[in-house]
Structures are given as C-alpha cells and as structure tokens.
Amino acid sequence: MAATPAVASAPVQSCNETHQARILFWAVACTQPGQPVIGAFGTWRNVPITFAAGAEAGSAQASNYLRMVPNTEGGMFANSIEVGLYAEKTGTATSTYGPRWTELGNSGGKTKAITAGVNPTVADNTNHTYMAVRQASGDQWDVLYDFNFVGSTKDQLKVPRGNPNRIDIGLEVMGPQFVTVPEVANRVQFMGENKAWSRAASSDTARVTTLGICGQSKGLPSDPSAVYTAPYCFNAKLTDATTFTQWIVSKPGPTTTRSTRLPAPVTGVLHGVDQKALARCMATDPDSCLASVPGLASCVQTATLCNAAAAQRSTSSERPGTSAARPTDIRARAAAAFGVPQEAIRLAVSPPPPGTGNALGNVNQVRATADSEVVTVESPAPTHGLEQRGLTFRGFRATYSAATGQLLDACWGQSCRS
C-alpha cells in the first residue's frame, strides 16, 4: 500500500504551543516543508550578546539555535535535536558564550559544549554553520558544526513519510530586562530524501514572537497608543514573501563588538573538499557552501572532518571581565536551570577526568585544557532537565568550567545512565 503523502502547511499550532513557557521568550520561525526531512542546516554570525551589569548568576540567558524535530507524532514537544549559540549570565559581572548541541529524548536528554573551531566562543561576527543530518541507516542523527562532526543522537524517532517533521530557528531569551541581542540573520535549508538541499516556502512557515514586535500596538482598548517597547520586545521579520531565505531577529539595546584576529586560512584538499574555497565561502555566504564548494555536500554525509580550519580548538570561553566562577553561583544556576532546590544538589570541584579532552574521539573537545578544575553538580531529585516539554525526569548531572563558568556538558533522566 502506498504511503500517505505529506502535506505542506505552516505549523502554526505546533509552533505556538511549543513556544509558550512563561519564563522563556521566543522570536522563532518554524517551517514544515511537507516532505520527509533528513537534514537541517542553519547559519548565522557570532553576534555579541550582552547582559546588564548587576544581574545575578542564572538570571538571564539568550540562545540562537536550530532545532530539528524528526517526528512530530510525539506531540507538540516531540523528541528533537538542537544546535546553536548560547550565552548566559554567570555572575554580577560575568557571562559565558559559545556553541553547544542538545538531544531531547523519550527518557531524558543531554547537552555538550562545542569548543572546537575558529573562535567559537568569541563574538567577532564570524559566520558559523549548524547541521543535523540523519545517519545512513537507522533513525539517529549526526550533529555538525562548521561542517565537522561533533556528536550523534541516541534517542530520536523515525522520520515518517505521511506526518511532516518540523525545523525551528531563531532566538530564545530568559530575563529580557537584562539581555541585549543585536541583529541575527538566520538562514536555513533542509535536505529531502533525494539528498538535495532546498529552502522551504514562506507559506509553510509560522512565526512566533512571544514578547511582541517593537513599535507595534499592544491592542489595548484602554490605551490604543500603547506599543511594545524595549527591553520587552523583539524585532523580527521574514525577508522573503515566497521562500524562507532569512529570519532576522534582535532584541534591541546597546551592544559592543570585540575585534579578533582570525587564524590564517587552511589550504589544500581534505576528504575531497577544497579548503581554500570553503574558507572563502564561510567568510562570505556560508549557506551556499553545500552547493558551491565541490565535495562538501558529500563530505558532511560520509566524513567526520570536512573543515580543517575549524578542527583547531578554541582556547577559552571567557568573556571580557570574567573571573573564576564561584561554586555557589554554579549551584544556584544549576538549581534554576534544572528546577531543583539547591539543598538537593551535590557539588564537587575536581580536575578534569583523564581522557576527556577529546571525549568523542574527534574534533569536539568538550573540556578546555586551560581549565585546571571543573565543577560537577548532580541530584537525584525530579527535574524538567534543560527543556520545556512539560516532562519530569529522575535526576541530573552537569559539569561546568571552574575557570569561566561555562556549561561543558549535562544530562538528565535515563541519558545519565545510558
């Protein structure tokens, strides 16, 4: 019997229901291409995300990420994969910044910092790419950063033919009164079963801005002139009425940018990919690289390393003015992040475990060698994990850099035991 064909339509209901938590605010675009999706690809620049002075640890965070939901049959909060850029307030005068990827599964979840690459933790307005590609056999997915492999999922569901899957991309904020995010130009593509990369139609895309759009009317009968104003608003727009070309988002406020000297480009050919052509494409138009750089599209499906320049490790996730993280601040942040009372959390400070500098056996070194100590927090208490699906799991464990306070890795529920 023939499979039921997928029907393209904007996922308005699912997008709105997914992005409705009260302490988090979103400016996201959700697209449903109407065919089985086996790859998602997003790109944007490392923009400077800043926080107001005086805000306490755990009071504010901002992230811009790509989320792939391979199978929406699990409901509005189905298993998914996220990969993106995350910044968090870690103290009154400190914050962290850098990429990571997360898997949300049936029985728990996990997240890992990505520290390999060209200045991944520096807000230097450099282009970076984020991908999730289904493996050649089975139902699991590989995650790639700057076209290099950084990890694989373990708890994702099959890609159904008749039920559309969904790609979300955009900005998430907690503590909007403390957060400033300059304009982020999110560009996204999907891979169909024919293994060709395409753009979704704008008509198949829903948009959610839960703080309201800056300058637009609040629609109050009692005050018709009232409009959404900073810091409690987003700027957000889809640039093309026909094709999902670019979703531009920001949260207005003063920003500063650090200039950074980039490493010299790598030349030669690696796994069939011309490295000079790739470097040129990454600097100018990274969402075109899969089509314009010979061998790249094939490489990301078959090799763990396609971008030699991004194989070098970042030296630090430290932001300007940061200092060593206080364990008490880390405990407070973990309690807020995982929804667990501080008194239920155990804390230990120790050297990085041996052999964890390259835990995945590839370029994704999840702990910086510059960190002399890590802070591990764990609890057996019920937790929602680092997610907002309305689920409760038993226990969590998280590791932070004692030098910078950056979250290095975490797990919750059964993922801590698998």
N, C-alpha and C positions, 0 to 999 in steps of 0.2 A: 504494500500500500504506500502511495506517495506521501512524503512528509508534508505536514501543513505549512504552507508558505508563511514567512514572517511578513508583518505589515508595518510599514514605516509610519510613524506619527510622533509628535513631540511628547515626551514623557512628563507631561505637566503634573499629574497627580503624584507619581512616584518621586519626582524631583522635589516637589513641595513637602511631601511627607517625610522624606529622608532628611531634609534640612530645616528642622523646626525646633531644635533644642533651645532652651531659653538662655543658657549661659554662653552659647556659641552663636555667632552671626556669620552668614554666608553671602557671598556675591559669586554665584556659580552658574555655569551653563551646563545643562545635561542633554546629551544627544543620544538618539536611538536610531541608528542607520537603517533598521528594517531588514537586516540580514545577519547571519551568524558572524560575529566579530571574533577574530583570533589574534588581534594585535591592537594596541592603543599606543599612540605616540604623541607626546606633547613637548613643547619647547617654550622657554621664556628666559629672560635675563636675570642675573643675580642683583636685584634691586636692593637698596639699603632700607631695611625695616628698622624703625627706631621706636624707643619707648620713653615715656615721660619720666623725668627724674623723680625719685622718691617712691615710686611704685614698689611694692614688696615682691618677694620671690613668689612665683606661681600666680601672680595677679593678672598677668597679661601674656598673650601669645598670638602669633599670626603665622599662617601657613598658606602656601600656594601649591596646590598639588593636582595630580592627575589620578583619577580613580576609575578602575575598570571593574564593572560588575558582570562577570561572565554569564550569570544565570539569574534572572530576576524572579524565577519561580519561587524562590525562598522568601518572597515578600519584599516590602519596601526597604528592609535592612538586610538584604541577602549578603552572602559571603562576597568579599571584594578584595582588591589589591590597590594600595595607594603608594605613590612615589612622588616626592616633591621637596620643596624648600620650607624649612621650619625655623622660626625664631621664637625665643621665649625669654621673658624677664626672669632672671635668676637671683636678683637682689636689688637693693635700693639703687645701685649704680652699675649693675652688671647685667649682661644678657648673653645668650648663645645664638648661633646662626649656622645653618648648614642643611644639606640634604639627608633624607632617610627614606626607607621604604617600610611599609606595614602590610601584613596579611591579616584580614579578619575572616575567621572561620567558624564552623559549626560549634566547636568546643572550646574556643579560645582565640588567642591572637598573639602576634609577635611584631616587634619593630626593631630595626637596626639602622644605626647611623651609617652614612656613606662618607668615608674620609679619603678615598682615592680620587684623583682627578686634578684638573688645573684649577687651583684656588676654589674648591667647592664651598669653603666656609668664609669667603671674602665677598663683601658686597661691592664688587667692582664693575657691575653692569655687563659682565661677560655672559654670552649665550651658553646655556646648558640644555641637554636633552634628557627626556624621561620616557621609558618604554616598559610595556608589559606585553610579552609575546607567548602564546600558548606553545607548549612543547610539542614536538613532532608526534609523540604517542602519549596517550593518557589525557588527563584533564587538568594537569598542573601547568603553571606559567613561570617563565623566566622574567626577571626584572633586570633592566639595563639602564645605566646612567652614562651619558656621553658615549653611547654605543658600545659600552663594555658591560659584561655580565657582573651583577652584584649579588644575586641570590635567586632562590626558587621557592615557590609556594608548596604547601603540603596538604592544604585543606580546602581547595577550590572545587566547585561543582562543574559538571559537564556543560558544554556550550550547546544549548538546544537549538533545533532548526526552526521551530514554529514560534518560539517565545523570544522576543527581542531582548538582547542584552544592552547595557547602558554604559556610556562613558561620561563622567563628570570632570569638569576642570574649572579651577578658579580659587577664590580667596576665602579663608576661614579665619575669624578673629574672635578672641576672648579678651574682655576688658577693653572695649573700644575707646574708652576715655583716656587710655594710656598709649594707644598704638597709632603710629603713622606708617602708611604704606604708599609709596609713590606708584605711578602707573606701571602696571604689569600687563604686557601684551601676550596673552596666552594663545598659542596656535596648536591645533590638534588635528590628527588624522587617524583613520582606522584601517586595519587590514582585514579584508574579507577572505572567504575560503579560497579564492583564486590567488591568494598571497600578494595581491596588489594593494598598494596604499592609496586611500581615497579620502576626500573630505566629505563630511556629512552635509545634508541640506539644511539650510536655516529653518525651513518649515518643520524639520524633525528635531528641533532644538528648543528646550524650555529654559527659562531664565528665572533665578531666584535671588532676590536681594533683600535679606531679612532686616536690614536697618533702614531701608528706604533709599531713594536716589537723591543725592544732594541737590537742593534747589527745587525739587518737585513738591507739589502741595500735599499736605498730610490728609486732606479731605475732611477736615473737622468742620461740621456745621456751625459750631460755636465760634470758630476763628478761621474764616475762609482764606485769610492771608498767610496762615502758618505753613511753613515749608520745612523740609528736613535740612538740618544744618550740622556741620562738623562740631564735635567729633562723632556724632551719632548718625552717620550716613555713609553711603558708598557712591563712587562714580563708577558706572558700569555700562557697557554698550557692546553689542554685536555689530561688527563693522560692515558686514555684507548682508544684504537682504536675501540673497539667493543661496550662498554657500557659507558654511561655518568656517570662515577664514581666520578670524581673530576675535577673541573675547577680551576686551580691555577693561581692567578693574583697578581701582585705587581706593584708599581711604585717606582723605586729604589731611595735610598738615605739613609743618616744616620738616625738611629732610636734609641730610648731608651725605656726601659721597666721598669715599676714600679712593685715591688713585693707587693702582697697584701695577708693578712691572710684571708683565706676563713672561713665562718662560719661552725660550726660543722654540719655534715650531719644529716638530719631528718630520723628517723626510724619509723617502723610501716607500716600500710596499710591505704591508703587514696583512697576512691572511687574505691577499687579493685586493686590499684597499690601498689606494694611493694616499699616503699620509699628508702630503703637501696639499692636495686637492681637498682633503677632508678638513684640514686646519683652516683653509681659506673659506670653505663653506660654513664651518661652525662660527666663524667670526662675522659673517655677513647675512646668511639666510639658512639657519640650521634645519628648518622644517622642509627644505628642498633637498637635503643631503641624500636621503634614501633614494631619490630618483636621479640626482645629478652626479653623485660620486660613484664611479664604477666599482662594483663588487661589494658595496656597503650593505645593500639590502640582503644579499645572500649571506654575508658575513654574520650579521646580527642573528640569523637563524641557525648558524652552524658553529660559531666560534665564541669563546668567552672573552676574547680581546680583539677589538677592531680599531680602537683609537689609541695609538701608542702614547700620545701626549697626555691623555687622561689616565694613564696607568700609574703615573707618579703620585706619591702620597702627599696629601695636604699636611702641613706641619702643625697646624693648630686651629682650633675653632674659636680662639679668643677674640672678643670684640674690643674696640678701643676702651681703655679704662677698666678692663676686667681684672679681677684678682682671684685668688684661690677661693673655691666655693666652700661655704660653711656647711658641715654635715647637718646642722639643724635646719638650714634653709632647704637642703635637699630633701630631708624628711618631710618638711611642710609641703614642698612642691609635689612630692610623690603622693602624699595624702590627698591633696586637692585633685591631682590628675587621675588617680585611681578610685577616688571616692571611698577611702578607708580612713578611719580615725588614726591620728598619729600614734596613740598609745598601742595600737595593734600592729605597728610596723617595727621590725627588727632592722638594725643598721650596723654595717661593718665597714671599716676602712682597711684596705689591703693593697698590696702591689698587684698589678695586672696578672692574671693567671698565666703561667708559661704556655707558649704556643698559641696565644690568642691574637698575636699581632697580625696574623693572616688566617683568620678562623675559617674562611671559606676556601682556602687553597687557591685564591686568585687575587685580583687587584683590590677587592673590597676589604681593607684592613679596618676592622671595626673599632679598634682602640689605638689611639695615637701613641707612638713610642715616647713622645715627650712627656706623657703623663706618668709620674712616678707612683701615683696611687689612684685607686678607683674606690668609689663609694657604692656599696651594694645595699639596697633596701628590699625587704621582702615581707610578705604577710600571708597567712592562710585565710584571712577574712574574705567574705564575699566582696566582689568588685565588679564594676562595669568594664574594667580594662580601659585602654586608650581609645574608646569608641563610644558612639552614641546610637546603639541599636536597641536600647531598652532591655538588654540581656544582662544576666548576672552570672559570674563565673566564680570558681573557688580558687582564691589565691593569686598572687602576682609576684614577680621578681624583676627588678630593674637595676641597671648599672650606670653610674654617672662618672664623668671625669672629675677627680678631686681638684685638678688644676683650673678647669674652666666651667665646671657645672654642666657641661653638655651631656644630654642623654645619649648613651652609647648603644644600649640595647635593652629590650624589655620583653617580657612575655606574661601572659595571663591565662588562667584556666588550664586546660589539658595541654596547651602548647608548651608549658613549662616542664612537662613530664615526657613529652614525645621527643 
